[in-house]
Each structure stands twice: as structure tokens, then as C-alpha cells.
Amino acid sequence: MLEALEKPMSSKELAKATNLSERTVRYALKVLKDSGIIREIYLLEDARKRLYMVNPGFKLEQGQNGINISAL
């Protein structure tokens, strides 16, 4: 799922991009947000809609065993 977050996306967009259920995506987003790996962006034009993106303090790299997350 982190691979899909190259640009800010909503949970619905992430579910579609990853072929995961929206419930699974929302749970994963909560875990990643609580860990500080991603951040939530509230849109001013519609406060109900949120976008998610990888925090600038983290770097994602494709490794042999999946994605490696490292703090900058």
C-alpha cells in the first residue's frame, strides 16, 4: 500500500489502486498514521475528505523482502 502513496491519495483511491477493501485500507492507514509514517491532510474545500501521504521524514525503498522504511 505504501508503494501507491507516491502522491497524496484518499482512502477510496488507495483501495482501488491496491485492490484492497476500503475497510482494510482504513485500518492500515490508521496503523501507519499512528506510527508516524504517513500523515493525514484535510482539504479546506471539503473537511470530510482526507488525503494521505508519506511523511517527509521517511524514505521508502524497494528491497528484496518488500519495502524498506527508513527515517531521514
CNS distance restraints for C-alpha pairs under 8 A (distance, minus, plus):
assign (resid   1 and name CA) (resid   5 and name CA) 6.98 0.50 0.50
assign (resid   1 and name CA) (resid  14 and name CA) 7.32 0.50 0.50
assign (resid   1 and name CA) (resid  18 and name CA) 6.35 0.50 0.50
assign (resid   2 and name CA) (resid   6 and name CA) 7.73 0.50 0.50
assign (resid   2 and name CA) (resid  54 and name CA) 7.75 0.50 0.50
assign (resid   2 and name CA) (resid  67 and name CA) 7.99 0.50 0.50
assign (resid   3 and name CA) (resid  67 and name CA) 7.87 0.50 0.50
assign (resid   4 and name CA) (resid  14 and name CA) 6.85 0.50 0.50
assign (resid   4 and name CA) (resid  17 and name CA) 6.86 0.50 0.50
assign (resid   4 and name CA) (resid  18 and name CA) 7.29 0.50 0.50
assign (resid   5 and name CA) (resid   9 and name CA) 6.64 0.50 0.50
assign (resid   5 and name CA) (resid  14 and name CA) 7.79 0.50 0.50
assign (resid   5 and name CA) (resid  52 and name CA) 7.45 0.50 0.50
assign (resid   5 and name CA) (resid  53 and name CA) 5.78 0.50 0.50
assign (resid   5 and name CA) (resid  54 and name CA) 6.62 0.50 0.50
assign (resid   6 and name CA) (resid  53 and name CA) 7.41 0.50 0.50
assign (resid   6 and name CA) (resid  54 and name CA) 7.71 0.50 0.50
assign (resid   7 and name CA) (resid  53 and name CA) 6.40 0.50 0.50
assign (resid   8 and name CA) (resid  51 and name CA) 5.61 0.50 0.50
assign (resid   8 and name CA) (resid  52 and name CA) 5.21 0.50 0.50
assign (resid   8 and name CA) (resid  53 and name CA) 4.72 0.50 0.50
assign (resid   9 and name CA) (resid  13 and name CA) 5.94 0.50 0.50
assign (resid   9 and name CA) (resid  14 and name CA) 6.38 0.50 0.50
assign (resid   9 and name CA) (resid  51 and name CA) 4.94 0.50 0.50
assign (resid   9 and name CA) (resid  52 and name CA) 5.39 0.50 0.50
assign (resid   9 and name CA) (resid  53 and name CA) 6.86 0.50 0.50
assign (resid  10 and name CA) (resid  14 and name CA) 6.22 0.50 0.50
assign (resid  10 and name CA) (resid  49 and name CA) 7.52 0.50 0.50
assign (resid  10 and name CA) (resid  50 and name CA) 5.95 0.50 0.50
assign (resid  10 and name CA) (resid  51 and name CA) 4.45 0.50 0.50
assign (resid  10 and name CA) (resid  52 and name CA) 6.13 0.50 0.50
assign (resid  11 and name CA) (resid  15 and name CA) 6.11 0.50 0.50
assign (resid  11 and name CA) (resid  22 and name CA) 6.76 0.50 0.50
assign (resid  11 and name CA) (resid  25 and name CA) 6.42 0.50 0.50
assign (resid  11 and name CA) (resid  26 and name CA) 6.43 0.50 0.50
assign (resid  11 and name CA) (resid  50 and name CA) 7.86 0.50 0.50
assign (resid  11 and name CA) (resid  51 and name CA) 7.24 0.50 0.50
assign (resid  11 and name CA) (resid  52 and name CA) 7.59 0.50 0.50
assign (resid  12 and name CA) (resid  16 and name CA) 6.29 0.50 0.50
assign (resid  12 and name CA) (resid  22 and name CA) 6.33 0.50 0.50
assign (resid  13 and name CA) (resid  17 and name CA) 6.09 0.50 0.50
assign (resid  14 and name CA) (resid  18 and name CA) 5.98 0.50 0.50
assign (resid  14 and name CA) (resid  25 and name CA) 7.06 0.50 0.50
assign (resid  15 and name CA) (resid  19 and name CA) 5.61 0.50 0.50
assign (resid  15 and name CA) (resid  20 and name CA) 4.99 0.50 0.50
assign (resid  15 and name CA) (resid  21 and name CA) 5.81 0.50 0.50
assign (resid  15 and name CA) (resid  22 and name CA) 5.37 0.50 0.50
assign (resid  15 and name CA) (resid  25 and name CA) 6.02 0.50 0.50
assign (resid  16 and name CA) (resid  20 and name CA) 6.96 0.50 0.50
assign (resid  20 and name CA) (resid  24 and name CA) 6.42 0.50 0.50
assign (resid  20 and name CA) (resid  25 and name CA) 6.54 0.50 0.50
assign (resid  21 and name CA) (resid  25 and name CA) 6.32 0.50 0.50
assign (resid  22 and name CA) (resid  26 and name CA) 6.07 0.50 0.50
assign (resid  23 and name CA) (resid  27 and name CA) 6.26 0.50 0.50
assign (resid  24 and name CA) (resid  28 and name CA) 6.20 0.50 0.50
assign (resid  25 and name CA) (resid  29 and name CA) 6.02 0.50 0.50
assign (resid  26 and name CA) (resid  30 and name CA) 6.20 0.50 0.50
assign (resid  27 and name CA) (resid  31 and name CA) 6.38 0.50 0.50
assign (resid  28 and name CA) (resid  32 and name CA) 6.14 0.50 0.50
assign (resid  29 and name CA) (resid  33 and name CA) 5.87 0.50 0.50
assign (resid  29 and name CA) (resid  38 and name CA) 7.73 0.50 0.50
assign (resid  30 and name CA) (resid  34 and name CA) 5.99 0.50 0.50
assign (resid  31 and name CA) (resid  35 and name CA) 6.20 0.50 0.50
assign (resid  32 and name CA) (resid  36 and name CA) 6.32 0.50 0.50
assign (resid  32 and name CA) (resid  37 and name CA) 5.40 0.50 0.50
assign (resid  32 and name CA) (resid  38 and name CA) 5.77 0.50 0.50
assign (resid  33 and name CA) (resid  37 and name CA) 5.94 0.50 0.50
assign (resid  33 and name CA) (resid  38 and name CA) 5.01 0.50 0.50
assign (resid  33 and name CA) (resid  39 and name CA) 5.77 0.50 0.50
assign (resid  33 and name CA) (resid  40 and name CA) 7.38 0.50 0.50
assign (resid  36 and name CA) (resid  55 and name CA) 7.28 0.50 0.50
assign (resid  37 and name CA) (resid  54 and name CA) 6.01 0.50 0.50
assign (resid  37 and name CA) (resid  55 and name CA) 5.67 0.50 0.50
assign (resid  37 and name CA) (resid  58 and name CA) 6.58 0.50 0.50
assign (resid  38 and name CA) (resid  52 and name CA) 6.64 0.50 0.50
assign (resid  38 and name CA) (resid  53 and name CA) 5.43 0.50 0.50
assign (resid  38 and name CA) (resid  54 and name CA) 4.18 0.50 0.50
assign (resid  38 and name CA) (resid  55 and name CA) 4.83 0.50 0.50
assign (resid  39 and name CA) (resid  52 and name CA) 5.71 0.50 0.50
assign (resid  39 and name CA) (resid  53 and name CA) 5.64 0.50 0.50
assign (resid  39 and name CA) (resid  54 and name CA) 6.26 0.50 0.50
assign (resid  39 and name CA) (resid  55 and name CA) 5.73 0.50 0.50
assign (resid  40 and name CA) (resid  50 and name CA) 6.42 0.50 0.50
assign (resid  40 and name CA) (resid  51 and name CA) 5.81 0.50 0.50
assign (resid  40 and name CA) (resid  52 and name CA) 4.75 0.50 0.50
assign (resid  40 and name CA) (resid  53 and name CA) 6.82 0.50 0.50
assign (resid  41 and name CA) (resid  50 and name CA) 5.47 0.50 0.50
assign (resid  41 and name CA) (resid  51 and name CA) 5.02 0.50 0.50
assign (resid  41 and name CA) (resid  52 and name CA) 6.05 0.50 0.50
assign (resid  41 and name CA) (resid  53 and name CA) 7.87 0.50 0.50
assign (resid  42 and name CA) (resid  46 and name CA) 7.90 0.50 0.50
assign (resid  42 and name CA) (resid  47 and name CA) 5.85 0.50 0.50
assign (resid  42 and name CA) (resid  48 and name CA) 7.61 0.50 0.50
assign (resid  42 and name CA) (resid  49 and name CA) 6.47 0.50 0.50
assign (resid  42 and name CA) (resid  50 and name CA) 4.81 0.50 0.50
assign (resid  42 and name CA) (resid  51 and name CA) 6.63 0.50 0.50
assign (resid  43 and name CA) (resid  47 and name CA) 5.40 0.50 0.50
assign (resid  43 and name CA) (resid  48 and name CA) 7.74 0.50 0.50
assign (resid  43 and name CA) (resid  49 and name CA) 6.17 0.50 0.50
assign (resid  43 and name CA) (resid  50 and name CA) 6.20 0.50 0.50
assign (resid  43 and name CA) (resid  51 and name CA) 7.65 0.50 0.50
assign (resid  54 and name CA) (resid  58 and name CA) 6.96 0.50 0.50
assign (resid  57 and name CA) (resid  71 and name CA) 5.74 0.50 0.50
assign (resid  57 and name CA) (resid  72 and name CA) 5.32 0.50 0.50
assign (resid  58 and name CA) (resid  69 and name CA) 6.64 0.50 0.50
assign (resid  58 and name CA) (resid  70 and name CA) 5.60 0.50 0.50
assign (resid  58 and name CA) (resid  71 and name CA) 4.48 0.50 0.50
assign (resid  58 and name CA) (resid  72 and name CA) 5.69 0.50 0.50
assign (resid  59 and name CA) (resid  69 and name CA) 5.79 0.50 0.50
assign (resid  59 and name CA) (resid  70 and name CA) 5.25 0.50 0.50
assign (resid  59 and name CA) (resid  71 and name CA) 6.18 0.50 0.50
assign (resid  59 and name CA) (resid  72 and name CA) 6.62 0.50 0.50
assign (resid  60 and name CA) (resid  67 and name CA) 6.46 0.50 0.50
assign (resid  60 and name CA) (resid  68 and name CA) 5.74 0.50 0.50
assign (resid  60 and name CA) (resid  69 and name CA) 4.88 0.50 0.50
assign (resid  60 and name CA) (resid  70 and name CA) 6.65 0.50 0.50
assign (resid  61 and name CA) (resid  67 and name CA) 5.60 0.50 0.50
assign (resid  61 and name CA) (resid  68 and name CA) 5.17 0.50 0.50
assign (resid  61 and name CA) (resid  69 and name CA) 6.66 0.50 0.50
assign (resid  62 and name CA) (resid  66 and name CA) 5.93 0.50 0.50
assign (resid  62 and name CA) (resid  67 and name CA) 4.59 0.50 0.50
assign (resid  62 and name CA) (resid  68 and name CA) 6.14 0.50 0.50
assign (resid  63 and name CA) (resid  67 and name CA) 5.49 0.50 0.50
assign (resid  63 and name CA) (resid  68 and name CA) 6.01 0.50 0.50
